[in-house]
């Protein structure tokens, strides 16, 4: 898999990431794109500034380095990251060709793969795609 083809960035996303990187005082190596367990559809996208880790896949887009762990990379290949701002909402959006089902807010997806055995960091952000009802077993 070609590393530069893993993540596509629109110019709006690239501009926003450059602006945010300039504001970060922790001197990150890049922007980590990963998957978290949870969300309406099963897996949620996560963006954060981070340091390079062993075995990371790196997608370079000029000044921007997107860091992806190998497990997440399997489900993110070909994803397009965009940024939208305006009166009705502002934030990053994800267009993932691997997603079989996505939620209405666009922050989570499912691959409809019953054989997924990957372990992802649990999503602790309650603002991401909150479900209307939660049941516990």
Backbone bond lengths (Angstrom), bond angles and torsions (degrees), N, CA, C in turn:
res aa  C-N    CA-C-N  psi(-1)  N-CA   C-N-CA  omega(-1)  CA-C   N-CA-C  phi
1 X - - - 1.439 - - 1.516 108.18 -
2 X 1.319 116.29 127.51 1.463 122.02 178.82 1.521 109.00 -71.79
3 X 1.334 116.43 126.61 1.456 120.19 -175.37 1.523 112.75 -64.70
4 X 1.326 118.07 -34.45 1.461 119.02 -178.50 1.526 112.35 -74.56
5 X 1.339 118.05 -9.91 1.460 121.52 179.15 1.527 112.48 -97.52
6 X 1.319 118.04 -4.35 1.459 120.57 -177.54 1.517 110.91 -66.48
7 X 1.331 117.12 -49.08 1.459 122.44 -177.55 1.516 109.33 -123.48
8 X 1.312 116.03 129.10 1.463 121.66 173.14 1.526 107.59 -103.22
9 X 1.315 117.18 135.95 1.458 121.84 177.05 1.516 109.43 -115.25
10 X 1.320 116.59 131.31 1.458 118.61 171.39 1.528 106.96 -75.83
11 X 1.308 116.53 164.68 1.467 119.57 179.38 1.524 110.95 -62.92
12 X 1.342 117.08 -36.03 1.471 119.96 178.24 1.524 111.47 -63.11
13 X 1.326 117.06 -42.42 1.464 120.73 178.87 1.526 110.41 -65.91
14 X 1.310 115.64 -43.33 1.467 120.06 179.56 1.529 111.18 -61.25
15 X 1.318 117.19 -46.13 1.469 121.68 179.02 1.526 111.10 -60.37
16 X 1.328 117.15 -43.59 1.460 121.08 -179.60 1.522 111.15 -66.43
17 X 1.329 117.66 -41.98 1.464 120.78 179.22 1.521 111.37 -64.78
18 X 1.325 117.54 -39.92 1.472 121.07 177.16 1.527 109.87 -61.48
19 X 1.316 116.17 -44.32 1.462 120.78 179.45 1.531 111.02 -62.06
20 X 1.323 117.27 -44.60 1.460 121.36 179.87 1.524 112.07 -67.63
21 X 1.328 116.63 -38.68 1.469 120.53 178.02 1.522 111.40 -61.54
22 X 1.312 117.08 -38.38 1.464 121.03 179.64 1.519 111.49 -65.06
23 X 1.325 117.80 -27.06 1.460 122.44 -179.23 1.527 112.61 -85.09
24 X 1.330 118.12 -17.76 1.461 121.03 -176.11 1.522 110.16 -77.55
25 X 1.318 116.94 129.16 1.469 121.53 -176.92 1.524 113.27 -95.63
26 X 1.333 118.13 -0.87 1.465 121.43 -177.97 1.526 113.65 -89.86
27 X 1.336 117.33 3.01 1.458 121.92 178.62 1.542 113.03 53.09
28 X 1.338 117.07 58.40 1.470 119.71 -178.72 1.530 111.31 -70.38
29 X 1.334 114.81 158.11 1.467 120.45 175.06 1.517 111.21 -79.70
30 X 1.324 116.17 -24.92 1.461 119.43 -178.49 1.511 111.44 178.90
31 X 1.312 114.63 -165.38 1.459 122.80 179.88 1.520 107.49 -107.02
32 X 1.313 115.64 121.88 1.467 120.04 179.11 1.525 109.18 -88.09
33 X 1.320 115.40 126.75 1.458 123.22 172.85 1.516 105.88 -110.43
34 X 1.319 116.27 117.87 1.457 120.09 -177.46 1.518 110.06 -140.20
35 X 1.315 114.51 176.57 1.457 121.26 178.92 1.516 109.16 -113.95
36 X 1.320 115.53 141.97 1.451 122.24 176.59 1.517 108.48 -119.25
37 X 1.320 116.82 146.49 1.456 120.94 174.63 1.518 107.89 -71.57
38 X 1.314 116.83 129.75 1.457 120.71 176.59 1.501 112.98 128.74
39 X 1.306 115.24 -170.77 1.455 121.10 -175.09 1.515 109.73 89.87
40 X 1.297 116.51 170.28 1.471 121.83 -177.39 1.524 112.23 -59.49
41 X 1.327 116.69 -34.55 1.459 119.76 -171.73 1.525 114.27 -106.16
42 X 1.321 118.53 -1.30 1.463 119.39 175.43 1.511 115.03 120.21
43 X 1.322 118.54 -43.72 1.457 122.75 179.61 1.524 108.75 -128.59
44 X 1.323 116.36 136.49 1.464 121.27 179.52 1.522 109.64 -116.45
45 X 1.313 115.51 147.62 1.458 121.49 176.18 1.524 109.54 -80.51
46 X 1.322 116.20 146.00 1.455 121.24 177.56 1.529 108.53 -135.48
47 X 1.327 115.82 130.78 1.463 122.58 175.09 1.519 108.04 -119.81
48 X 1.319 116.72 131.87 1.463 120.86 176.24 1.524 108.75 -158.30
49 X 1.326 115.89 154.30 1.450 120.51 174.87 1.518 107.83 -78.52
50 X 1.342 116.71 140.34 1.457 119.22 -174.21 1.519 110.62 -157.39
51 X 1.313 114.18 170.29 1.456 123.05 173.98 1.528 108.42 -92.53
52 X 1.309 116.27 153.89 1.461 122.86 177.35 1.521 109.45 -64.10
53 X 1.314 116.69 136.06 1.462 122.55 177.37 1.520 109.17 -117.09
54 X 1.321 115.17 155.99 1.464 120.56 179.27 1.526 109.74 -56.95
55 X 1.298 116.92 137.80 1.474 126.08 179.38 1.525 114.55 73.83
56 X 1.340 118.52 4.50 1.461 119.73 176.15 1.523 110.85 -61.39
57 X 1.302 115.74 142.83 1.451 122.50 169.49 1.524 105.17 -90.05
58 X 1.327 116.80 133.50 1.457 120.58 -177.14 1.518 109.39 -117.02
59 X 1.324 115.79 124.79 1.461 121.27 173.49 1.524 106.07 -108.60
60 X 1.320 116.39 116.41 1.462 120.60 -177.39 1.521 110.87 -98.84
61 X 1.314 114.39 131.51 1.461 122.46 178.17 1.527 107.28 -132.32
62 X 1.329 116.73 78.35 1.462 120.85 -177.27 1.509 110.48 64.07
63 X 1.331 116.69 -120.32 1.460 122.53 -179.54 1.527 112.81 -72.54
64 X 1.303 117.27 -16.33 1.462 121.95 -174.05 1.520 110.84 -99.12
65 X 1.335 115.05 129.36 1.460 121.37 171.62 1.522 107.22 -113.54
66 X 1.320 115.03 124.51 1.460 120.89 175.61 1.529 106.69 -98.22
67 X 1.325 116.32 122.26 1.458 123.13 -178.48 1.525 108.86 -102.55
68 X 1.333 116.61 128.99 1.463 121.07 -177.62 1.515 108.86 -136.00
69 X 1.329 116.56 130.32 1.461 119.22 175.07 1.530 108.22 -70.59
70 X 1.328 117.40 152.16 1.475 120.20 -175.69 1.527 114.48 -58.30
71 X 1.336 118.30 -34.65 1.470 120.17 -179.66 1.524 111.08 -67.30
72 X 1.315 116.62 -44.26 1.466 119.97 178.83 1.521 111.13 -66.99
73 X 1.339 116.70 -34.98 1.468 121.14 -177.05 1.529 111.73 -57.30
74 X 1.328 116.83 -32.16 1.462 120.34 179.43 1.528 112.33 -58.57
75 X 1.330 117.18 -32.65 1.460 121.69 -175.57 1.527 113.00 -106.24
76 X 1.335 116.23 1.80 1.458 120.09 -178.74 1.526 113.08 -112.75
77 X 1.315 117.50 -3.89 1.461 120.86 -177.45 1.525 111.09 -56.82
78 X 1.329 116.24 122.25 1.460 121.78 177.76 1.520 114.29 90.58
79 X 1.333 117.87 2.36 1.459 121.29 -177.95 1.525 111.03 -66.55
80 X 1.316 116.52 145.89 1.464 122.35 174.97 1.520 108.10 -113.52
81 X 1.316 115.18 126.63 1.456 122.42 178.03 1.518 108.36 -103.65
82 X 1.328 116.16 126.79 1.455 122.12 -179.47 1.521 108.35 -128.53
83 X 1.319 116.60 167.58 1.460 121.70 176.47 1.516 107.93 -132.97
84 X 1.332 115.37 132.82 1.458 121.20 178.14 1.511 108.62 -124.60
85 X 1.298 115.93 137.28 1.459 120.68 176.49 1.514 108.63 -133.49
86 X 1.283 116.30 149.14 1.456 119.18 179.23 1.506 111.53 162.99
87 X 1.306 115.07 -172.72 1.455 120.72 -176.85 1.525 113.18 -68.66
88 X 1.320 117.23 -29.85 1.462 119.65 -176.27 1.520 113.25 -92.87
89 X 1.294 119.15 -1.35 1.451 120.89 178.74 1.508 111.53 157.05
90 X 1.308 114.56 155.79 1.445 120.47 -178.62 1.516 108.35 -143.36
91 X 1.320 116.85 134.07 1.457 119.49 176.73 1.512 112.40 157.01
92 X 1.322 113.52 177.75 1.452 121.28 178.84 1.517 109.91 -82.23
93 X 1.326 115.66 143.56 1.459 121.74 176.16 1.519 108.68 -123.12
94 X 1.321 115.55 156.14 1.459 122.04 -175.19 1.520 109.44 -126.76
95 X 1.316 116.49 129.89 1.462 121.78 173.49 1.522 106.44 -117.06
96 X 1.324 115.75 104.54 1.456 121.67 -172.42 1.525 110.34 -110.68
97 X 1.341 117.87 115.07 1.466 120.14 179.81 1.525 112.87 -69.00
98 X 1.333 118.00 -12.99 1.463 121.95 179.71 1.517 113.04 -87.16
99 X 1.308 117.26 -12.63 1.463 121.65 -176.76 1.528 110.18 -75.10
100 X 1.312 115.17 127.08 1.466 120.46 175.88 1.518 110.31 -90.89
101 X 1.345 115.78 -26.54 1.451 121.62 -179.65 1.526 107.38 -147.88
102 X 1.322 117.40 134.97 1.462 122.20 177.46 1.512 109.04 -125.76
103 X 1.324 115.30 155.85 1.462 118.87 177.24 1.524 109.18 -83.76
104 X 1.309 116.42 169.30 1.459 121.76 -177.86 1.512 113.49 -64.82
105 X 1.335 117.30 -31.58 1.467 119.02 -177.91 1.525 111.53 -83.82
106 X 1.330 118.79 -9.80 1.459 121.67 174.65 1.512 115.39 77.82
107 X 1.341 118.05 11.60 1.455 119.23 -179.22 1.521 113.43 -103.68
108 X 1.332 117.51 -1.90 1.459 119.57 176.55 1.518 109.48 -141.56
109 X 1.345 114.45 161.77 1.457 119.67 -177.83 1.517 110.09 -155.53
110 X 1.319 115.22 170.56 1.451 122.99 176.99 1.519 107.82 -133.75
111 X 1.333 115.98 147.17 1.457 119.54 177.39 1.524 111.23 -104.44
112 X 1.340 116.61 2.31 1.469 122.24 -178.60 1.517 112.14 50.50
113 X 1.316 115.92 39.77 1.454 121.51 -178.32 1.525 107.94 -112.40
114 X 1.311 117.17 104.59 1.458 121.80 -177.15 1.528 112.13 -66.58
115 X 1.331 117.80 -18.34 1.460 121.33 -176.13 1.521 113.81 -92.48
116 X 1.324 119.17 11.18 1.456 120.54 179.69 1.516 109.13 -66.54
117 X 1.319 116.64 122.21 1.460 121.45 177.79 1.522 110.70 -120.63
118 X 1.312 117.05 11.54 1.451 120.51 -179.64 1.514 109.71 -71.16
119 X 1.310 115.37 144.75 1.461 120.09 176.76 1.516 107.95 -107.39
120 X 1.311 116.62 122.79 1.450 122.31 179.97 1.521 109.10 -111.87
121 X 1.312 115.37 153.66 1.462 121.35 174.64 1.524 108.20 -60.15
122 X 1.328 116.59 133.53 1.464 120.78 -178.63 1.522 110.18 -65.79
123 X 1.303 115.95 136.54 1.455 122.54 178.48 1.523 108.79 -75.71
124 X 1.337 116.60 116.60 1.463 120.82 179.42 1.525 111.46 -104.34
125 X 1.315 117.82 3.81 1.459 121.94 179.96 1.523 108.72 -87.42
126 X 1.317 116.27 103.74 1.466 120.07 -176.82 1.524 112.65 -71.86
127 X 1.327 117.83 -12.00 1.464 120.53 -179.81 1.518 112.69 -82.41
128 X 1.328 117.12 -12.89 1.460 119.59 -178.55 1.511 109.15 -84.65
129 X 1.306 114.90 115.26 1.456 123.02 172.52 1.522 112.74 44.12
130 X 1.311 118.03 58.86 1.473 118.37 -178.76 1.522 110.64 -65.91
131 X 1.314 115.33 135.64 1.469 118.08 177.74 1.518 108.73 -83.35
132 X 1.308 115.49 153.88 1.463 120.66 -175.86 1.520 111.45 -70.66
133 X 1.320 117.56 -34.41 1.455 120.02 178.46 1.507 108.78 -139.42
134 X 1.316 114.82 141.89 1.459 120.29 178.70 1.505 108.02 -121.16
135 X 1.331 115.36 134.93 1.452 120.06 176.54 1.501 108.04 -118.01
136 X 1.302 117.25 145.93 1.456 120.62 176.95 1.512 108.80 -117.63
137 X 1.330 114.19 149.28 1.462 117.96 -178.28 1.495 109.61 -104.71
